[in-house]
Amino acid sequence: MTKDEYNAAQKEAAEMIITSGIQISQSEANKIEVVDFGLNNLKKEGAQILTLVQTDRISIKVIALFPGQTEPEHWHPRVDDDPGKEETIRVVNGFLYLYQPGESNINVGQVPESKDYAYTCRNELVMSVNDQFTLKPGTKHWFRAGSQGAVVYSYSTIARDILDKFSDPEVIRISKIED
């Protein structure tokens, strides 16, 4: 992704967050991480993440997903004696389709084209404003935004994003920015 693409996505995400009613400073807007997961198709697979709090015990983030954007299937693994990140997702704006293990019931969302191998969770939970759901440590999951995009809070135990595991072997957690 180019620096211009990164900056444009960061600005669009900040506008989505502010429009959803979450007030953020310009400094915070500049800290929104734009993640394309090394897949170079940000509008289809990616996420824009603002970390509000990150300590050794808790993490609070705001995730902005563009319309139809999918955050790839992943899980938060055990690290030493810690069972892995427990995460609660709460929708602030838009619709979010959360996928987890269980009976296949995809009705509204869809697996990104030609990516069946990388999206194995097919139990769809349709979430709207004020809905929330807690994922237990080590649970595979992925998200897809509705047609208007989605803004969600992610409340969790310690986040070690660099250690997250992904079903798609092509995923690279840290985006590479080109001039």
Buried (B, 14 or more C-beta within 10 A) or exposed (E): BEEEBBEBBBBBBBEBBEEBEBEBEEEBBEBBBBBBBBBBEBEBBBBBBBBBEBEEEEBBBBBBBBEBBBBBBBBBBEEEEEEBBBBBBBBBBBBBBBBBEEEEEBEEBBBBEEBEEBBEBBBBBBBEBEBEBEBEBBBBBBBBBBEEBBBBBBBBBBBBBEEBBBBBEEBEBEBEBEE
